[in-house]
């Protein structure tokens, strides 16, 4: 069951990431018509739109299941997972994560600054750290020109074959400053993900900090079956959130993004997804 949850999470995250990327790349409006709702259920866009129904739903889901928003719906989070996965494939067994103490002062200071900026009407400052907006800048400024160039190549070939299924489109970049911000975001987020997985999510992202605080009280979360744990630390070495202290048999649920990687790799079956007060002997039944 635990491994099935991980597989389901990965499939949902992959589908969500692909569709959201298409929202930023599509120039025909088709993706917006069919998948536009994915942009409306993002945390910061819902906050700016005063969509309290979406915000309430996200908060309730977090209180039930933890930070599944971060591991399934947030495109920047899934992007970091992809970079971390490639990093582990390239570096092999040399790439091992380890438990790191939370940088709470930094996390909550950045959150406080974002809250002050929001109420002061400085939305652009908040948007700089918005994970959905950050990924959107990367996609529209760095990936969209390549996407349009590829479309134009197909259009040229189609015309040669007397087919008009494709149309040529303009290739443009919004501005040097916007491009620089997008490139800088890619460099910083990509570098942190390559080195240590979800560092950006758990130290910089204000959405991660808010949902992380709530996930402390989540009904269901990863639980350690102490009677089965042999201290091998495989779960800790595979935790891209660096939130598992295997020696102390503790998981920092404020940083856990409910990716289910730990419950899927534990050879002893000592990790499960359940209620925090559930008896250890019943966690994996």
Backbone torsions as a table, in degrees:
resi	resn	phi	psi	omega
1	UNK	NA	-42.5	-178.6
2	UNK	-61.8	-43.6	179.5
3	UNK	-68.6	-32.4	177.3
4	UNK	-64.7	-40.4	177.8
5	UNK	-60.6	-39.5	178.8
6	UNK	-65.0	-43.8	-179.7
7	UNK	-63.3	-43.1	179.1
8	UNK	-62.2	-42.4	-180.0
9	UNK	-62.4	-43.3	-179.1
10	UNK	-64.6	-43.3	-179.8
11	UNK	-64.1	-45.0	179.2
12	UNK	-63.8	-40.7	179.7
13	UNK	-65.1	-41.0	-179.6
14	UNK	-64.5	-45.4	179.4
15	UNK	-63.5	-45.8	179.5
16	UNK	-60.1	-44.0	-177.9
17	UNK	-64.4	-44.0	-179.4
18	UNK	-64.1	-45.0	-178.2
19	UNK	-67.4	-40.0	179.1
20	UNK	-66.9	-38.6	176.8
21	UNK	-61.5	-41.6	177.7
22	UNK	-62.6	-33.3	177.7
23	UNK	-59.9	-38.5	-178.8
24	UNK	-80.3	-26.0	-176.1
25	UNK	-93.7	-29.9	-173.0
26	UNK	-64.0	130.2	178.5
27	UNK	-111.1	4.4	-179.5
28	UNK	-98.7	-17.5	-177.4
29	UNK	90.0	-6.0	-178.2
30	UNK	-65.3	-45.5	-178.9
31	UNK	-63.8	-39.2	-179.8
32	UNK	-62.8	-38.2	179.7
33	UNK	-67.7	-42.4	-174.0
34	UNK	-87.3	-33.8	-173.6
35	UNK	-124.8	14.8	-178.4
36	UNK	-60.2	-24.1	-179.5
37	UNK	-63.4	-23.3	179.5
38	UNK	-65.5	-30.8	177.5
39	UNK	-75.9	-28.1	-177.4
40	UNK	-79.1	-15.1	179.9
41	UNK	-101.7	13.3	174.5
42	UNK	-82.3	146.2	-169.1
43	UNK	-61.6	-59.1	-175.0
44	UNK	-67.6	-44.1	174.3
45	UNK	-56.4	-39.0	177.3
46	UNK	-66.3	-35.5	178.3
47	UNK	-66.3	-45.8	179.4
48	UNK	-65.4	-32.1	-179.7
49	UNK	-86.9	1.3	-177.3
50	UNK	54.7	38.4	178.7
51	UNK	-86.9	82.7	-172.9
52	UNK	-69.1	-24.7	177.8
53	UNK	-65.7	-44.7	178.4
54	UNK	-66.3	-44.3	179.4
55	UNK	-60.0	-43.4	179.0
56	UNK	-63.3	-40.2	179.8
57	UNK	-64.2	-42.9	179.8
58	UNK	-64.8	-39.7	179.5
59	UNK	-67.5	-39.8	179.5
60	UNK	-65.5	-44.0	178.7
61	UNK	-60.7	-39.9	179.1
62	UNK	-65.3	-40.1	179.0
63	UNK	-69.9	-20.1	177.8
64	UNK	-90.7	-45.9	-169.2
65	UNK	-122.9	1.9	-177.1
66	UNK	85.5	-157.1	-171.8
67	UNK	-84.2	54.0	177.5
68	UNK	-68.8	-25.8	175.5
69	UNK	-57.3	-43.8	-176.7
70	UNK	-67.5	-31.0	-175.5
71	UNK	-96.9	-11.8	-176.7
72	UNK	-121.0	-48.7	-171.4
73	UNK	-96.0	-26.9	-176.4
74	UNK	-79.0	116.0	-177.8
75	UNK	-66.1	-33.4	179.3
76	UNK	-69.1	-34.7	176.8
77	UNK	-65.7	-44.6	179.1
78	UNK	-66.3	-36.1	176.0
79	UNK	-59.7	-43.5	178.5
80	UNK	-63.7	-38.6	177.6
81	UNK	-61.4	-40.5	180.0
82	UNK	-64.8	-43.6	178.5
83	UNK	-64.1	-43.1	179.5
84	UNK	-63.4	-38.4	179.4
85	UNK	-64.6	-44.2	178.2
86	UNK	-63.5	-40.7	178.9
87	UNK	-59.7	-42.6	179.7
88	UNK	-67.8	-36.1	178.8
89	UNK	-67.3	-38.8	-178.9
90	UNK	-71.5	-44.4	-175.2
91	UNK	-88.5	-14.8	176.8
92	UNK	62.9	-138.1	-176.5
93	UNK	-67.3	-15.9	178.3
94	UNK	-70.0	-23.6	-177.7
95	UNK	-86.6	102.4	179.3
96	UNK	-133.3	132.6	174.9
97	UNK	-85.6	163.8	175.8
98	UNK	-145.5	159.5	-178.7
99	UNK	-64.4	133.3	176.6
100	UNK	-125.2	136.1	177.2
101	UNK	-61.0	145.7	-179.9
102	UNK	-69.4	141.4	176.7
103	UNK	-93.8	68.6	-172.7
104	UNK	-65.2	-35.8	-179.8
105	UNK	-61.7	-46.2	178.8
106	UNK	-64.9	-44.7	-177.8
107	UNK	-58.5	-51.8	-174.0
108	UNK	-78.0	-24.1	174.4
109	UNK	-67.4	-45.3	177.8
110	UNK	-64.3	-38.2	177.6
111	UNK	-63.8	-43.8	179.8
112	UNK	-61.7	-40.8	178.5
113	UNK	-63.6	-38.2	178.4
114	UNK	-67.0	-39.3	178.4
115	UNK	-64.4	-43.8	178.8
116	UNK	-62.8	-43.8	179.9
117	UNK	-64.2	-37.7	179.9
118	UNK	-62.7	-48.6	-178.1
119	UNK	-75.6	-17.3	177.6
120	UNK	-88.2	0.9	179.1
121	UNK	79.6	18.0	-179.6
122	UNK	-98.7	62.2	-176.7
123	UNK	-57.7	-38.5	179.9
124	UNK	-58.2	-32.8	178.9
125	UNK	-68.5	-39.8	177.2
126	UNK	-66.0	-39.5	-177.9
127	UNK	-63.4	-26.1	179.3
128	UNK	-62.7	-32.0	-178.3
129	UNK	-104.2	-1.7	177.2
130	UNK	-66.0	120.2	-176.9
131	UNK	-62.7	-37.5	178.8
132	UNK	-67.5	-45.3	178.4
133	UNK	-65.3	-37.9	179.7
134	UNK	-62.7	-44.6	177.9
135	UNK	-67.0	-36.3	178.6
136	UNK	-60.9	-41.7	177.9
137	UNK	-63.6	-41.2	178.2
138	UNK	-62.7	-45.0	-176.8
139	UNK	-68.0	-46.0	-174.8
140	UNK	-75.8	-29.7	-176.5
141	UNK	-97.3	-27.5	-176.9
142	UNK	-107.5	-39.2	-175.9
143	UNK	-94.1	-34.1	-177.0
144	UNK	-59.6	-42.7	177.8
145	UNK	-59.4	-38.4	177.9
146	UNK	-67.6	-39.5	179.3
147	UNK	-62.7	-43.2	-179.8
148	UNK	-69.6	-37.1	177.6
149	UNK	-63.0	-42.1	176.7
150	UNK	-63.3	-39.1	177.0
151	UNK	-62.3	-41.7	-179.1
152	UNK	-66.8	-33.3	175.1
153	UNK	-63.7	-44.1	177.9
154	UNK	-64.2	-38.8	179.6
155	UNK	-63.5	-40.8	179.9
156	UNK	-64.4	-42.8	178.2
157	UNK	-65.8	-38.1	-179.3
158	UNK	-65.1	-39.6	179.5
159	UNK	-64.1	-39.3	177.9
160	UNK	-62.0	-30.1	179.6
161	UNK	-93.8	15.5	180.0
162	UNK	59.5	35.2	176.2
163	UNK	-119.1	141.8	-178.5
164	UNK	-123.0	38.1	178.9
165	UNK	-74.0	-20.5	-180.0
166	UNK	-117.9	150.0	175.9
167	UNK	-122.6	147.0	177.4
168	UNK	-78.8	146.7	-179.0
169	UNK	-130.8	158.9	178.3
170	UNK	-72.7	143.7	175.1
171	UNK	-108.3	121.5	-176.3
172	UNK	-146.2	157.9	175.3
173	UNK	-120.3	133.6	-170.4
174	UNK	-63.3	-34.3	-178.6
175	UNK	171.4	159.4	-177.4
176	UNK	-63.5	-44.1	-178.0
177	UNK	-64.5	-44.5	-179.9
178	UNK	-64.3	-41.5	177.7
179	UNK	-62.8	-40.6	-179.4
180	UNK	-64.7	-40.6	178.4
181	UNK	-64.1	-43.3	179.3
182	UNK	-63.3	-43.6	179.9
183	UNK	-66.9	-39.2	177.4
184	UNK	-64.8	-40.1	177.5
185	UNK	-62.0	-44.6	178.0
186	UNK	-60.2	-43.4	-178.9
187	UNK	-64.7	-46.1	-177.0
188	UNK	-69.4	-51.7	-178.3
189	UNK	-64.4	-42.3	-180.0
190	UNK	-64.3	-42.5	179.8
191	UNK	-63.0	-46.4	-179.9
192	UNK	-63.9	-41.1	179.3
193	UNK	-66.7	-38.7	179.4
194	UNK	-63.7	-40.7	-177.1
195	UNK	-79.7	-43.9	-172.4
196	UNK	-149.5	40.0	171.0
197	UNK	64.9	-117.8	-170.7
198	UNK	-90.2	36.1	-179.3
199	UNK	-58.5	-45.0	-178.7
200	UNK	-60.6	-44.3	-178.9
201	UNK	-58.9	-38.3	-170.5
202	UNK	-102.6	6.4	176.0
203	UNK	-132.0	-28.3	-173.1
204	UNK	-114.0	-46.3	-171.3
205	UNK	-63.1	120.4	179.6
206	UNK	-67.9	-32.6	177.8
207	UNK	-66.1	-41.9	176.9
208	UNK	-61.5	-36.8	179.7
209	UNK	-68.2	-43.5	179.0
210	UNK	-63.5	-50.8	-178.6
211	UNK	-68.6	-30.3	176.9
212	UNK	-64.8	-40.4	177.3
213	UNK	-61.9	-43.8	-179.9
214	UNK	-68.2	-34.8	-176.7
215	UNK	-66.7	-15.7	173.8
216	UNK	-59.8	-27.9	-176.4
217	UNK	-106.1	14.7	-177.7
218	UNK	-62.9	143.1	179.3
219	UNK	-66.2	-44.4	-179.6
220	UNK	-116.0	138.3	-178.9
221	UNK	-162.8	166.8	176.3
222	UNK	-60.4	133.0	-177.5
223	UNK	-126.8	137.5	179.5
224	UNK	-92.7	126.6	173.2
225	UNK	-88.8	95.2	-173.4
226	UNK	-59.5	-33.7	-177.9
227	UNK	-67.3	-22.3	-179.9
228	UNK	-99.5	-23.6	-175.6
229	UNK	-67.5	128.7	178.5
230	UNK	-107.7	9.1	176.5
231	UNK	72.9	26.4	-178.5
232	UNK	-72.0	-22.0	176.2
233	UNK	69.2	16.6	177.0
234	UNK	-62.7	-39.2	179.1
235	UNK	-63.5	-41.7	-179.5
236	UNK	-66.2	-41.8	-178.6
237	UNK	-69.6	-20.4	179.5
238	UNK	-101.0	1.6	-176.5
239	UNK	-86.4	107.1	-178.2
240	UNK	-72.6	-10.0	175.3
241	UNK	-92.6	-5.4	179.2
242	UNK	52.2	39.3	-174.0
243	UNK	-113.1	5.8	-179.7
244	UNK	-104.3	118.5	173.9
245	UNK	-100.7	91.3	-173.3
246	UNK	-63.5	-35.8	-178.3
247	UNK	-64.8	-36.8	-179.6
248	UNK	-92.4	-1.4	-177.9
249	UNK	56.3	42.5	-177.7
250	UNK	-127.8	147.9	176.7
251	UNK	-125.6	124.0	176.7
252	UNK	-77.4	95.2	-174.4
253	UNK	-69.2	-14.2	177.0
254	UNK	-71.9	-22.7	178.6
255	UNK	-106.0	-15.2	178.5
256	UNK	-65.8	130.0	-179.2
257	UNK	-103.6	17.2	176.3
258	UNK	54.5	42.7	180.0
259	UNK	-80.5	-15.6	178.0
260	UNK	70.5	10.0	179.2
261	UNK	-63.2	-40.5	-176.8
262	UNK	-66.5	-41.6	-178.7
263	UNK	-72.0	-17.3	-179.2
264	UNK	-89.4	-18.6	-175.4
265	UNK	-108.8	-12.8	-177.0
266	UNK	-63.5	116.0	-178.1
267	UNK	-70.4	-19.3	-178.4
268	UNK	-94.7	-5.5	-175.9
269	UNK	64.4	32.8	-175.5
270	UNK	-89.1	-4.5	179.7
271	UNK	-118.4	134.7	178.9
272	UNK	-142.2	171.7	179.2
273	UNK	-110.2	108.9	-175.9
274	UNK	-160.2	-164.1	-179.1
275	UNK	-79.4	141.3	-176.6
276	UNK	-62.5	-26.6	179.4
277	UNK	-96.9	7.7	179.5
278	UNK	-68.8	135.9	178.7
279	UNK	-55.9	138.6	-176.9
280	UNK	-57.2	-33.7	-176.5
281	UNK	-71.2	-12.3	-176.6
282	UNK	-113.6	3.4	-173.4
283	UNK	-59.1	-41.6	-172.5
284	UNK	-104.5	16.9	178.3
285	UNK	-82.0	NA	NA
